[in-house]
Amino acid sequence: MRQVVLDTETTGLDPTDGHRIIEVGCVEIVDRRCTGRVLHQYINPQRDIDEGAMEVHGITQEHLADKPVFAAVAAEILEFIAGSELVIHNAPFDVGFLNAEYARVGKDRIEQHCGVLDTLVMARQKHPGQRVSLDALCKRYGVDNSGRELHGALLDARLLAEMYLIMTGGQVGLSLDGEQSAEGASVETIRRLSADRKPLRVVRATAEELLAHQTKLDNVAKASGENGLLWEKILEGGDA
């Protein structure tokens, strides 16, 4: 299964008011493993950025002046996400902006090319009544977001990828063959012991240790009453 964790930054809150996407970040997951493939693109919105939005992501119009417009990168973004399940925190926001951008260039809605999974909805179902912002979920699941002073599309997509994998399946950092970690960084492979290694030294219990062990078992059997017979059968390898 191929998934793409996606996040955007925008000039404001509502695409119907003419607000535009200024940054797209994507992280690829295949069979619950981050592959290391990412897509990151800044975009010239050809309009002003709301002051409130700038306070969230810190991206200025000066920074975007020499960046491509959305029409110039629309095909590249669609090629990266097509056929995948998009994993998005608060999907209606990002999907709404993407659909508005693709409508401007005469393209279909992205739901025609991708499935969409909303981790905000998932988190609310899993943790009812609790805070489910990305920061709150990173704290809950032990994901290091100490470098997230401002929002950033690729940074947030990487954090969401790691949080999503933990939330839906536990540990994600273990790799058997040098695959990428949830943050796209290389992880060490498991070190395997050589077949011609020296045999391990066997340390056997002393007579005193065996006596102490048997005394403990006798005490357990006495305290357990009838259940003690079951315990003895298990230790002897008999049928329970």
Secondary structure as the mmCIF struct_conf table of DSSP 4:
data_model
#
loop_
_struct_conf.conf_type_id
_struct_conf.id
_struct_conf.beg_label_comp_id
_struct_conf.beg_label_asym_id
_struct_conf.beg_label_seq_id
_struct_conf.end_label_comp_id
_struct_conf.end_label_asym_id
_struct_conf.end_label_seq_id
STRN STRN1 ARG A 2 THR A 10
BEND BEND1 THR A 11 LEU A 13
HELX_RH_3T_P HELX_RH_3T_P1 PRO A 15 ASP A 17
TURN_TY1_P TURN_TY1_P1 GLY A 18 GLY A 18
STRN STRN2 ILE A 21 VAL A 30
TURN_TY1_P TURN_TY1_P2 ASP A 31 ARG A 32
STRN STRN3 ARG A 33 TYR A 42
BEND BEND2 GLN A 46 ARG A 47
HELX_LH_PP_P HELX_LH_PP_P1 ASP A 48 ASP A 50
HELX_RH_AL_P HELX_RH_AL_P1 GLU A 51 HIS A 57
HELX_RH_AL_P HELX_RH_AL_P2 GLN A 61 LEU A 64
TURN_TY1_P TURN_TY1_P3 ALA A 65 ASP A 66
BEND BEND3 LYS A 67 LYS A 67
HELX_LH_PP_P HELX_LH_PP_P2 PRO A 68 VAL A 69
HELX_RH_AL_P HELX_RH_AL_P3 PHE A 70 ILE A 81
TURN_TY1_P TURN_TY1_P4 ALA A 82 GLY A 83
BEND BEND4 SER A 84 SER A 84
STRN STRN4 GLU A 85 ILE A 88
TURN_TY1_P TURN_TY1_P5 HIS A 89 ASN A 90
HELX_RH_AL_P HELX_RH_AL_P4 ALA A 91 ARG A 104
TURN_TY1_P TURN_TY1_P6 VAL A 105 GLY A 106
HELX_RH_3T_P HELX_RH_3T_P2 ILE A 110 GLN A 112
TURN_TY1_P TURN_TY1_P7 HIS A 113 HIS A 113
STRN STRN5 GLY A 115 ASP A 118
HELX_RH_AL_P HELX_RH_AL_P5 THR A 119 LYS A 126
BEND BEND5 HIS A 127 HIS A 127
TURN_TY1_P TURN_TY1_P8 PRO A 128 GLY A 129
BEND BEND6 GLN A 130 GLN A 130
BEND BEND7 SER A 133 SER A 133
HELX_RH_AL_P HELX_RH_AL_P6 LEU A 134 TYR A 141
TURN_TY1_P TURN_TY1_P9 GLY A 142 GLY A 142
TURN_TY1_P TURN_TY1_P10 SER A 146 GLY A 147
BEND BEND8 GLU A 149 LEU A 150
HELX_RH_AL_P HELX_RH_AL_P7 ALA A 153 GLY A 169
BEND BEND9 GLY A 170 GLY A 170
BEND BEND10 LEU A 176 GLY A 178
STRN STRN6 GLN A 180 GLN A 180
TURN_TY1_P TURN_TY1_P11 ALA A 182 GLU A 183
BEND BEND11 GLY A 184 GLY A 184
STRN STRN7 SER A 186 SER A 186
HELX_LH_PP_P HELX_LH_PP_P3 GLU A 188 SER A 194
TURN_TY1_P TURN_TY1_P12 ALA A 195 ASP A 196
HELX_LH_PP_P HELX_LH_PP_P4 ARG A 197 VAL A 202
HELX_LH_PP_P HELX_LH_PP_P5 ARG A 204 THR A 206
HELX_RH_AL_P HELX_RH_AL_P8 ALA A 207 SER A 224
TURN_TY1_P TURN_TY1_P13 GLY A 225 GLU A 226
HELX_RH_AL_P HELX_RH_AL_P9 ASN A 227 GLU A 236
TURN_TY1_P TURN_TY1_P14 GLY A 237 GLY A 237
#
